[in-house]
Amino acid sequence: VTGRERLLIIGGDAGGMSAAAQARRRAPADRLEIVAFEKGDYTSYGACGLPYYVAGEMDDPEELVSRTPDEHRSQGIDVRMRHEVIAVDLDARVLRVRDSDAGADRSEPFDQLVFANGAEPIRPRLPGVDAQGVHGIQTIGDGIALREHVVKEHVGDRAVVVGGGYIGLEMAEAMHERGMLVTVIDAGPQPMSTLDEDMGALVAAAIRKIGLELQTETRVQAFETDEDGHVRAVVTEHGTIPADIVVLGTGVRPNVRLARDAGVKIGPSGGVKTDPRMATSVPGVWAAGDCVETFHRISRRPVAIALGTYANKQGRVVGENATGGYATFGGVIGTAITKVCAYEIGRTGLNEEEARDAGFEFVTATIESTTRAHYFDGSPEITVKIVAEKRSGRLLGAQIVGREGAAKRIDVMAAAIWNEMTADEFVQLDLGYAPPFSPVWDPTLIAARKAAAMR
Ligand SMILES: Cc1cc2nc3c(=O)[nH]c(=O)nc-3n(C[C@H](O)[C@H](O)[C@H](O)COP(=O)(O)OP(=O)(O)OC[C@H]3O[C@@H](n4cnc5c(N)ncnc54)[C@H](O)[C@@H]3O)c2cc1C
């Protein structure tokens, strides 16, 4: 018996390993034992790179891994791979863990526990969804399976991506770059439903310009298979689309079954309920990452938004608090960026629908400009849209669609929205200018000026 405290972590990716690393920095191994259980084959892998692995940006999937199990072990974190936590007993403070290599279950006692078991993909329950060739994309294993399929068997064939969110579009780009004919299907009026329809329309036009097919307001009804059980077509309400590969980009939801079954409170948005220190409803039990519900600073509502940036920050907060420190997670404003081929997309804060839903009265201002001075050859275009509160002019949200240099401009808008700046105040900001980087009035400033004039 060592008398050490035991911190157990469920899930070995962004949220879990950030918590482990921060806890280890603060507490020596003779005081705190840290064990992370990961049911899969990789730790700290960041699924964010998967589209670029499928596209062929790098050849070794290990390159996606920022820290291997051995690297974690060398830091004094005991990582148990292919160990799935199958039950949590919060009264006895014991986990039931299945070791898939040994084919045996074991009990693991804990003093403190972290839920960092991520999100689960939403798989539409449609006929044929389990056919060969219908790929989800969440783990490195999924990425490897899809890439093998794309590279070895089907270059030049037809791919259908179901769901036009950012993951769907990144996967569409990857398969387009592999030479496949790609169709994106979305049930909504435009792809990228986190943008307003007018900005989504710009994304739709960009996708079509690239040479991808896009079918909006189209629901998938079934997947047709051949006699070998391989997908051959996607059946929609508007017709049948031939497909050799299907990728599901149909979203995720917080993975809360274990936590809920154990008696941990789940919040209204479907994630594990946490306080600002990432403590759950049960003392000594913490949660971080895609499995949690967090607080939206503008709508002032609970939200579950699955982003790696949040998982890393929340994990760090958990590691600090679980070792007697004090840290809080300040909530989110939904900042996200992505790209499809040469087109870049960014969004932050509330879009029109979200602002309305949160009870704000608002104005919107949309401007078109370029990301460099006009005299640069092929000066890339950019459209910026701002949502600002009526009368006060407070910035509530921003969306950007454009080419090179467009998307990362959302960060300056995010900083302003985070700090509750008004459009008037934003216009005064001292932003950098030189012709290769922006016109003399940065596009974000032009948009803010227009919003300020409208309020
Ligand atoms: C294709 C793709 C692209 C993305 N791109 C971006 C991006 O560009 N920017 C961004 O911010 N975010 C992006 N994300 C989201 C980001 O990857 C996630 O938000 C982040 O990985 C969440 O980290 P997490 O640790 O909470 O959960 P996860 O990364 O899902 O990790 C949870 C881990 O828990 C393990 N686990 C689950 N249940 C158990 C159990 N019972 N026992 C043991 N282990 C278990 C899982 O195997 C998994 O490894 C992307 C996601 C995908 C899929």
Ligand as a Chemical Component Dictionary entry (heavy atoms), coordinates in Angstrom:
data_LIG
# 
_chem_comp.id                   LIG 
_chem_comp.type                 NON-POLYMER 
_chem_comp.pdbx_formal_charge   0 
_chem_comp.three_letter_code    LIG 
# 
loop_
_chem_comp_atom.comp_id 
_chem_comp_atom.atom_id 
_chem_comp_atom.alt_atom_id 
_chem_comp_atom.type_symbol 
_chem_comp_atom.charge 
_chem_comp_atom.model_Cartn_x 
_chem_comp_atom.model_Cartn_y 
_chem_comp_atom.model_Cartn_z 
_chem_comp_atom.pdbx_ordinal 
LIG C1  C1  C 0 -12.470 14.699 -38.453 1  
LIG C2  C2  C 0 -12.447 15.644 -37.288 2  
LIG C3  C3  C 0 -11.896 16.924 -37.441 3  
LIG C4  C4  C 0 -11.871 17.800 -36.362 4  
LIG N1  N1  N 0 -11.319 19.050 -36.549 5  
LIG C5  C5  C 0 -11.281 19.923 -35.510 6  
LIG C6  C6  C 0 -10.694 21.215 -35.671 7  
LIG O1  O1  O 0 -10.197 21.540 -36.754 8  
LIG N2  N2  N 0 -10.682 22.048 -34.615 9  
LIG C7  C7  C 0 -11.199 21.705 -33.388 10 
LIG O2  O2  O 0 -11.138 22.501 -32.435 11 
LIG N3  N3  N 0 -11.760 20.467 -33.202 12 
LIG C8  C8  C 0 -11.808 19.589 -34.224 13 
LIG N4  N4  N 0 -12.366 18.339 -34.043 14 
LIG C9  C9  C 0 -12.950 18.002 -32.740 15 
LIG C10 C10 C 0 -11.898 17.495 -31.788 16 
LIG O3  O3  O 0 -11.225 16.403 -32.362 17 
LIG C11 C11 C 0 -12.574 17.057 -30.490 18 
LIG O4  O4  O 0 -13.284 18.160 -29.963 19 
LIG C12 C12 C 0 -11.564 16.589 -29.467 20 
LIG O5  O5  O 0 -10.882 15.447 -29.917 21 
LIG C13 C13 C 0 -12.283 16.250 -28.148 22 
LIG O6  O6  O 0 -11.384 15.700 -27.245 23 
LIG P1  P1  P 0 -11.908 14.757 -26.093 24 
LIG O7  O7  O 0 -10.702 14.307 -25.356 25 
LIG O8  O8  O 0 -12.996 15.396 -25.348 26 
LIG O9  O9  O 0 -12.614 13.539 -26.836 27 
LIG P2  P2  P 0 -12.017 12.470 -27.858 28 
LIG O10 O10 O 0 -10.961 13.058 -28.685 29 
LIG O11 O11 O 0 -13.200 11.860 -28.532 30 
LIG O12 O12 O 0 -11.348 11.409 -26.894 31 
LIG C14 C14 C 0 -12.100 10.585 -26.074 32 
LIG C15 C15 C 0 -11.346 9.303  -25.910 33 
LIG O13 O13 O 0 -12.032 8.492  -24.968 34 
LIG C16 C16 C 0 -11.955 7.148  -25.384 35 
LIG N5  N5  N 0 -13.068 6.474  -24.719 36 
LIG C17 C17 C 0 -14.401 6.659  -24.918 37 
LIG N6  N6  N 0 -15.102 5.872  -24.083 38 
LIG C18 C18 C 0 -14.201 5.194  -23.333 39 
LIG C19 C19 C 0 -14.317 4.229  -22.300 40 
LIG N7  N7  N 0 -15.507 3.840  -21.847 41 
LIG N8  N8  N 0 -13.191 3.714  -21.763 42 
LIG C20 C20 C 0 -11.951 4.127  -22.208 43 
LIG N9  N9  N 0 -11.799 5.032  -23.195 44 
LIG C21 C21 C 0 -12.902 5.560  -23.735 45 
LIG C22 C22 C 0 -12.077 7.217  -26.888 46 
LIG O14 O14 O 0 -11.527 6.070  -27.494 47 
LIG C23 C23 C 0 -11.293 8.491  -27.200 48 
LIG O15 O15 O 0 -9.942  8.218  -27.510 49 
LIG C24 C24 C 0 -12.409 17.422 -35.109 50 
LIG C25 C25 C 0 -12.967 16.146 -34.954 51 
LIG C26 C26 C 0 -12.990 15.258 -36.019 52 
LIG C27 C27 C 0 -13.597 13.906 -35.832 53 
# 
loop_
_chem_comp_bond.comp_id 
_chem_comp_bond.atom_id_1 
_chem_comp_bond.atom_id_2 
_chem_comp_bond.value_order 
_chem_comp_bond.pdbx_ordinal 
LIG C1  C2  SING 1  
LIG C2  C3  SING 2  
LIG C2  C26 DOUB 3  
LIG C3  C4  DOUB 4  
LIG C4  N1  SING 5  
LIG C4  C24 SING 6  
LIG N1  C5  DOUB 7  
LIG C5  C6  SING 8  
LIG C5  C8  SING 9  
LIG C6  O1  DOUB 10 
LIG C6  N2  SING 11 
LIG N2  C7  SING 12 
LIG C7  O2  DOUB 13 
LIG C7  N3  SING 14 
LIG N3  C8  DOUB 15 
LIG C8  N4  SING 16 
LIG N4  C9  SING 17 
LIG N4  C24 SING 18 
LIG C9  C10 SING 19 
LIG C10 O3  SING 20 
LIG C10 C11 SING 21 
LIG C11 O4  SING 22 
LIG C11 C12 SING 23 
LIG C12 O5  SING 24 
LIG C12 C13 SING 25 
LIG C13 O6  SING 26 
LIG O6  P1  SING 27 
LIG P1  O7  DOUB 28 
LIG P1  O8  SING 29 
LIG P1  O9  SING 30 
LIG O9  P2  SING 31 
LIG P2  O10 DOUB 32 
LIG P2  O11 SING 33 
LIG P2  O12 SING 34 
LIG O12 C14 SING 35 
LIG C14 C15 SING 36 
LIG C15 O13 SING 37 
LIG C15 C23 SING 38 
LIG O13 C16 SING 39 
LIG C16 N5  SING 40 
LIG C16 C22 SING 41 
LIG N5  C17 SING 42 
LIG N5  C21 SING 43 
LIG C17 N6  DOUB 44 
LIG N6  C18 SING 45 
LIG C18 C19 SING 46 
LIG C18 C21 DOUB 47 
LIG C19 N7  SING 48 
LIG C19 N8  DOUB 49 
LIG N8  C20 SING 50 
LIG C20 N9  DOUB 51 
LIG N9  C21 SING 52 
LIG C22 O14 SING 53 
LIG C22 C23 SING 54 
LIG C23 O15 SING 55 
LIG C24 C25 DOUB 56 
LIG C25 C26 SING 57 
LIG C26 C27 SING 58 
# 
